[in-house]
Amino acid sequence: MRHILLMVLLAAGLIACGESKQAGKAGPAEPTVIILPATSVFKATVREVNPSFEFPAVVEAVQLARVRPEISATVKKVHFSPGELVSKGDLLLEFDDATYRAEYELAEANLQSAEASVVEAKETWDRAEELMPKGYISQQDFDKARSYYDMARANLAGARAKIARTKLDLDHTRIYAPFSGKISKSFYAVGESVIPNSPNSPNPLFTLVEMDPIFVTAGVQLQQYHKFVLLRQTLEERGIEVPQLEVTLTLAGGEPYPHTGQFEAWDNMSTASSGTITGRLLFPNPEGLLLPGNNVTIAGESVRTFKRVLIPQKAVMQDQQGYYLKIVDKDSVVARRNVELGIRYKDEWIVLDGLEDGARVITVGAPMLREGTPIKLQ
């Protein structure tokens, strides 16, 4: 039995060696063909598009004034009603001005007295300058005349400063609208006393909000902001016209706003916690329909169409070289295409460069497919 077992093992070894030699003589293995369903490949086509965007937004006032008193006084009369639209320069509120008017009139009298004193001192000084060289007055009298003249001029300057201050206090007894807008209720009734910068008077006299025009602000992710700014620079450097957008507004409940707006500016700082930056748009608001704090939706669309190659967003990948795609080339093998992207258009990317019309873009399983892999489409 032992001899029979040895002969079987020897025969098996010889057969294995023979198969190994035959395998060594075989040529290189053919790459495996990957079969993809036709739905996994998208044919890139040139289409007419209107670049657009849509963001949730909030209405903000262009100007909002919390008007506070500049003097201590008693409210005498309120000239407005809560929620009223007022015009720039309208008289809104009056304080009792008896005390400040009396101070102003006294300052006027002191000013007149100071002016008369200057005239008298000037005449005395002129005579002293004339008599001193002739020896008709002493040096002491000469110095007194000079000192009297200097003092009179100083008193005149003080009187002028006093009348300017009392005139300012008197002017502060009447409050006028700094700009046109919608006014709040008065936070003080007739007869109440107000004190500027006092803990006992924490409320402003009233608040005034400019209503027309009005801001609409939206937070945009910094990634989108950077892409937008860099894309705009690229287009301008290439001499390509930057699309002009028509910006519209949708109110809460889905009602369209009847006026279009325009982009105003980006904020000068971003918000680190949310990774966003605020963009401001300006809208006319002649009917006062938009109120600060309203939640709305802004949408923008190019005023004219452009012909561009579009591809699904899911087909785009990114590495250190930038954005790229994987396509099925003319030889039916997987190939890489580095592309330069524009903006998103609905659920697609606009391609600025790197992809020709009609290219077959792989949209499903592309990261797993190596370049050079043969592809067969079902």
C-alpha positions as CSV (number, residue, x, y, z in Angstrom):
1,M,0.0,0.0,0.0
2,R,2.8,2.4,0.8
3,H,4.3,1.9,-2.7
4,I,1.0,2.5,-4.4
5,L,0.5,5.8,-2.4
6,L,4.0,7.0,-3.3
7,M,3.3,6.3,-7.0
8,V,0.0,8.3,-6.9
9,L,1.6,11.4,-5.3
10,L,4.5,11.3,-7.8
11,A,2.0,11.1,-10.7
12,A,0.0,14.1,-9.3
13,G,3.2,16.1,-9.0
14,L,4.2,15.5,-12.6
15,I,0.8,16.5,-13.8
16,A,0.9,19.7,-11.8
17,C,4.3,20.6,-13.2
18,G,3.1,20.0,-16.7
19,E,0.1,22.3,-16.2
20,S,2.3,25.0,-14.6
21,K,4.6,25.0,-17.7
22,Q,1.7,25.2,-20.0
23,A,0.3,28.2,-18.0
24,G,3.6,29.9,-18.1
25,K,3.6,29.7,-21.9
26,A,0.1,31.5,-22.1
27,G,-0.1,35.2,-23.2
28,P,-1.2,38.1,-21.0
29,A,-4.8,38.0,-19.8
30,E,-7.3,40.2,-21.6
31,P,-8.7,43.0,-19.4
32,T,-12.2,42.3,-18.1
33,V,-15.0,44.1,-20.0
34,I,-17.4,45.9,-17.7
35,I,-21.0,45.9,-18.7
36,L,-22.9,49.0,-17.8
37,P,-26.6,49.7,-18.2
38,A,-27.3,52.5,-20.6
39,T,-28.9,54.5,-17.8
40,S,-25.4,54.8,-16.1
41,V,-24.1,56.9,-18.9
42,F,-25.3,60.5,-19.7
43,K,-24.7,62.1,-23.1
44,A,-23.5,65.6,-22.6
45,T,-25.3,68.0,-24.8
46,V,-25.2,71.7,-25.6
47,R,-28.5,73.3,-24.4
48,E,-29.9,76.8,-24.0
49,V,-30.0,77.7,-20.3
50,N,-30.9,80.6,-18.1
51,P,-28.6,80.6,-15.1
52,S,-30.6,80.9,-11.9
53,F,-30.6,80.6,-8.1
54,E,-33.0,80.5,-5.2
55,F,-32.5,81.2,-1.5
56,P,-34.6,81.8,1.6
57,A,-34.2,85.4,2.8
58,V,-35.3,88.0,5.3
59,V,-36.5,91.6,4.8
60,E,-34.4,94.3,6.5
61,A,-34.7,98.1,6.7
62,V,-32.2,100.2,4.8
63,Q,-32.4,102.7,7.6
64,L,-33.8,102.2,11.1
65,A,-33.6,105.1,13.6
66,R,-34.2,104.8,17.4
67,V,-34.6,108.5,18.1
68,R,-33.7,109.4,21.7
69,P,-33.9,112.8,23.5
70,E,-30.9,115.1,23.5
71,I,-32.1,117.2,26.4
72,S,-34.1,116.8,29.7
73,A,-37.6,118.0,29.1
74,T,-41.3,117.3,29.3
75,V,-43.3,116.0,26.3
76,K,-45.6,118.8,25.1
77,K,-47.2,117.4,21.9
78,V,-47.0,114.3,19.7
79,H,-47.7,115.0,16.0
80,F,-48.0,111.5,14.6
81,S,-50.0,108.3,15.0
82,P,-48.6,104.7,15.3
83,G,-47.8,103.1,12.0
84,E,-48.1,106.3,10.1
85,L,-46.0,107.0,7.0
86,V,-44.0,110.3,7.6
87,S,-41.9,112.3,5.3
88,K,-38.4,113.6,5.9
89,G,-38.5,116.9,7.8
90,D,-42.0,116.4,9.3
91,L,-42.4,117.7,12.8
92,L,-43.0,114.7,15.0
93,L,-42.7,115.7,18.6
94,E,-42.4,118.8,20.7
95,F,-41.0,119.4,24.2
96,D,-41.8,122.2,26.6
97,D,-39.3,124.8,25.6
98,A,-39.9,127.6,28.2
99,T,-36.7,127.0,30.1
100,Y,-34.5,126.6,27.0
101,R,-36.1,129.7,25.3
102,A,-35.4,131.8,28.4
103,E,-31.7,130.6,28.5
104,Y,-31.4,131.4,24.8
105,E,-32.8,135.0,25.2
106,L,-30.5,135.5,28.2
107,A,-27.5,134.4,26.1
108,E,-28.6,136.8,23.3
109,A,-28.5,139.7,25.8
110,N,-25.1,138.6,27.1
111,L,-23.9,138.5,23.6
112,Q,-25.0,142.0,22.9
113,S,-23.3,143.2,26.1
114,A,-20.1,141.4,25.2
115,E,-20.1,143.0,21.7
116,A,-20.6,146.5,23.2
117,S,-17.7,145.8,25.7
118,V,-15.4,144.9,22.8
119,V,-16.2,148.1,20.9
120,E,-15.5,150.1,24.1
121,A,-12.3,148.3,24.8
122,K,-11.1,148.6,21.3
123,E,-11.6,152.4,21.4
124,T,-9.7,152.6,24.7
125,W,-6.9,150.5,23.2
126,D,-6.7,152.6,20.1
127,R,-6.3,155.8,22.2
128,A,-3.7,154.1,24.3
129,E,-1.6,153.1,21.3
130,E,-1.8,156.7,20.0
131,L,-0.9,158.4,23.4
132,M,1.8,156.0,24.6
133,P,4.5,157.1,22.1
134,K,3.8,160.7,23.1
135,G,4.2,160.0,26.8
136,Y,0.7,161.1,27.7
137,I,-0.1,157.8,29.6
138,S,1.9,155.6,31.8
139,Q,3.1,152.1,30.9
140,Q,0.7,150.7,33.5
141,D,-2.4,152.4,31.9
142,F,-1.2,151.2,28.5
143,D,-1.0,147.6,29.8
144,K,-4.5,147.9,31.4
145,A,-6.0,149.1,28.1
146,R,-4.5,146.1,26.4
147,S,-5.6,143.7,29.1
148,Y,-9.2,145.1,29.0
149,Y,-9.4,144.7,25.3
150,D,-8.1,141.1,25.4
151,M,-10.6,140.3,28.2
152,A,-13.5,141.8,26.3
153,R,-12.7,139.7,23.2
154,A,-12.5,136.6,25.3
155,N,-15.9,137.4,26.9
156,L,-17.3,137.9,23.4
157,A,-16.1,134.4,22.3
158,G,-17.6,132.9,25.4
159,A,-20.9,134.6,24.8
160,R,-21.0,133.4,21.2
161,A,-20.3,129.8,22.4
162,K,-23.1,130.2,25.0
163,I,-25.7,131.3,22.5
164,A,-24.7,128.5,20.1
165,R,-25.2,125.9,22.9
166,T,-28.5,127.4,24.0
167,K,-29.7,127.6,20.4
168,L,-28.9,123.9,20.0
169,D,-30.8,123.0,23.2
170,L,-33.7,125.1,22.0
171,D,-33.7,123.3,18.6
172,H,-33.7,119.9,20.4
173,T,-37.1,120.8,21.8
174,R,-38.6,120.0,18.4
175,I,-38.0,116.5,16.8
176,Y,-38.2,116.2,13.0
177,A,-38.2,113.1,10.8
178,P,-34.6,112.3,9.7
179,F,-35.9,110.4,6.7
180,S,-39.1,109.2,5.2
181,G,-40.6,106.0,6.6
182,K,-43.0,104.2,8.9
183,I,-43.1,105.4,12.5
184,S,-43.8,103.4,15.6
185,K,-46.0,104.5,18.5
186,S,-44.6,107.2,20.8
187,F,-43.0,105.6,23.9
188,Y,-43.8,108.7,26.0
189,A,-47.1,110.4,26.6
190,V,-47.7,114.1,26.8
191,G,-46.6,115.4,30.2
192,E,-43.9,112.7,30.7
193,S,-40.4,113.8,31.4
194,V,-37.5,112.4,29.4
195,I,-33.8,112.4,30.4
196,P,-31.1,111.6,27.8
197,N,-28.8,108.6,28.5
198,S,-30.7,107.8,31.7
199,P,-31.5,104.3,33.0
200,N,-34.9,105.7,33.9
201,S,-35.6,106.4,30.2
202,P,-34.4,103.2,28.5
203,N,-36.9,103.5,25.6
204,P,-36.3,105.7,22.6
205,L,-38.9,108.4,21.9
206,F,-40.0,106.4,18.8
207,T,-38.5,104.2,16.1
208,L,-38.6,105.1,12.4
209,V,-38.0,102.6,9.6
210,E,-37.3,103.5,6.0
211,M,-39.7,101.5,3.8
212,D,-38.9,102.4,0.2
213,P,-36.5,101.0,-0.9
214,I,-35.9,98.1,1.4
215,F,-33.2,95.4,1.8
216,V,-33.7,91.6,1.4
217,T,-30.8,89.6,2.8
218,A,-29.9,86.0,2.3
219,G,-27.1,83.8,3.8
220,V,-25.0,82.1,1.1
221,Q,-22.6,79.3,1.8
222,L,-19.0,80.5,1.5
223,Q,-18.2,77.7,-1.0
224,Q,-20.8,79.1,-3.3
225,Y,-19.8,82.7,-2.7
226,H,-16.1,81.9,-3.5
227,K,-17.1,80.0,-6.6
228,F,-19.3,82.9,-7.7
229,V,-16.6,85.6,-7.2
230,L,-13.9,83.5,-8.9
231,L,-16.1,82.6,-11.8
232,R,-17.0,86.3,-12.3
233,Q,-13.3,87.2,-12.3
234,T,-12.6,84.4,-14.9
235,L,-15.4,85.6,-17.2
236,E,-14.2,89.2,-17.0
237,E,-10.6,88.2,-17.7
238,R,-11.7,86.3,-20.7
239,G,-13.9,89.1,-22.0
240,I,-17.0,87.1,-21.6
241,E,-20.2,89.0,-20.7
242,V,-21.3,88.4,-17.1
243,P,-25.0,87.4,-17.2
244,Q,-27.4,90.1,-15.9
245,L,-29.9,88.6,-13.5
246,E,-33.5,89.5,-12.9
247,V,-34.2,89.0,-9.2
248,T,-37.7,88.2,-8.0
249,L,-39.3,87.7,-4.7
250,T,-41.9,85.2,-3.4
251,L,-43.8,86.2,-0.2
252,A,-44.8,83.9,2.6
253,G,-47.7,81.7,1.3
254,G,-46.3,81.6,-2.2
255,E,-47.6,84.9,-3.5
256,P,-45.2,86.6,-6.0
257,Y,-44.0,90.1,-5.2
258,P,-44.9,92.6,-8.0
259,H,-41.5,94.3,-8.2
260,T,-38.1,93.1,-9.2
261,G,-34.9,93.9,-7.3
262,Q,-31.2,94.2,-7.9
263,F,-28.1,93.0,-6.1
264,E,-26.6,95.6,-3.8
265,A,-23.5,94.2,-2.1
266,W,-22.0,91.4,-0.1
267,D,-21.5,91.9,3.7
268,N,-18.0,92.8,4.8
269,M,-17.7,89.8,7.1
270,S,-18.7,86.2,7.1
271,T,-20.4,84.2,9.9
272,A,-17.9,81.6,11.1
273,S,-20.5,79.5,13.0
274,S,-22.6,78.8,9.9
275,G,-20.0,79.3,7.2
276,T,-22.1,81.8,5.3
277,I,-21.9,85.3,4.1
278,T,-24.8,87.7,3.7
279,G,-25.8,89.1,0.3
280,R,-28.0,92.2,0.1
281,L,-30.6,92.9,-2.6
282,L,-32.5,96.1,-2.9
283,F,-36.2,96.1,-3.8
284,P,-38.7,99.0,-4.3
285,N,-41.4,99.0,-1.7
286,P,-43.8,101.8,-2.7
287,E,-46.9,100.1,-1.2
288,G,-45.1,99.2,2.1
289,L,-45.9,95.6,1.6
290,L,-42.5,94.3,2.7
291,L,-41.9,94.8,6.4
292,P,-38.6,94.2,8.2
293,G,-38.4,90.7,9.6
294,N,-40.6,89.1,6.9
295,N,-39.4,85.7,5.7
296,V,-39.4,85.5,1.9
297,T,-37.7,83.6,-0.9
298,I,-35.5,85.3,-3.5
299,A,-34.9,83.9,-7.0
300,G,-32.7,85.1,-9.8
301,E,-32.6,84.2,-13.5
302,S,-30.5,85.5,-16.3
303,V,-32.3,87.9,-18.6
304,R,-31.1,86.0,-21.7
305,T,-30.2,82.4,-22.6
306,F,-26.8,80.9,-23.1
307,K,-25.7,77.8,-25.0
308,R,-23.6,75.6,-22.6
309,V,-22.7,71.9,-22.1
310,L,-24.6,70.5,-19.1
311,I,-23.9,67.4,-17.0
312,P,-25.6,65.9,-13.9
313,Q,-24.2,67.0,-10.6
314,K,-23.7,63.4,-9.5
315,A,-21.2,62.8,-12.3
316,V,-18.7,65.4,-11.0
317,M,-15.8,64.3,-8.8
318,Q,-13.0,66.3,-7.2
319,D,-9.4,65.7,-6.2
320,Q,-6.2,67.7,-5.9
321,Q,-6.2,68.5,-9.6
322,G,-9.7,69.9,-9.4
323,Y,-13.1,68.8,-10.8
324,Y,-13.1,65.8,-13.2
325,L,-15.4,63.3,-14.8
326,K,-15.1,59.8,-16.2
327,I,-16.4,59.2,-19.6
328,V,-16.6,56.3,-22.1
329,D,-14.4,57.5,-25.0
330,K,-14.6,56.7,-28.7
331,D,-12.7,53.4,-28.1
332,S,-15.2,52.3,-25.5
333,V,-12.8,52.5,-22.5
334,V,-12.9,54.6,-19.4
335,A,-11.1,57.9,-19.6
336,R,-10.7,60.9,-17.3
337,R,-11.7,64.4,-18.3
338,N,-10.7,67.4,-16.2
339,V,-13.3,70.1,-16.5
340,E,-13.9,73.7,-15.5
341,L,-17.3,74.2,-14.1
342,G,-19.6,77.2,-14.1
343,I,-22.6,77.5,-11.9
344,R,-25.3,75.0,-10.9
345,Y,-28.3,75.0,-13.2
346,K,-31.2,73.1,-11.4
347,D,-29.7,69.6,-10.8
348,E,-26.9,70.0,-13.3
349,W,-23.5,71.7,-13.7
350,I,-22.7,74.1,-16.5
351,V,-19.3,73.1,-18.0
352,L,-17.1,76.0,-19.2
353,D,-14.2,74.0,-20.5
354,G,-12.9,70.4,-20.8
355,L,-15.9,68.5,-22.3
356,E,-17.1,68.3,-25.8
357,D,-20.7,68.1,-27.0
358,G,-21.9,64.5,-27.2
359,A,-19.4,63.1,-24.7
360,R,-20.6,59.9,-22.8
361,V,-20.3,60.8,-19.1
362,I,-20.5,58.0,-16.5
363,T,-22.9,58.9,-13.8
364,V,-23.1,55.7,-11.7
365,G,-20.2,53.9,-10.2
366,A,-17.6,56.2,-11.8
367,P,-15.2,56.3,-8.8
368,M,-14.8,52.5,-8.9
369,L,-13.9,52.3,-12.6
370,R,-10.2,52.5,-13.5
371,E,-9.0,54.4,-16.6
372,G,-8.5,52.2,-19.5
373,T,-11.2,49.7,-18.5
374,P,-13.2,48.4,-21.5
375,I,-16.9,49.3,-21.3
376,K,-19.8,47.6,-22.9
377,L,-23.2,49.4,-22.7
378,Q,-26.4,47.3,-22.5
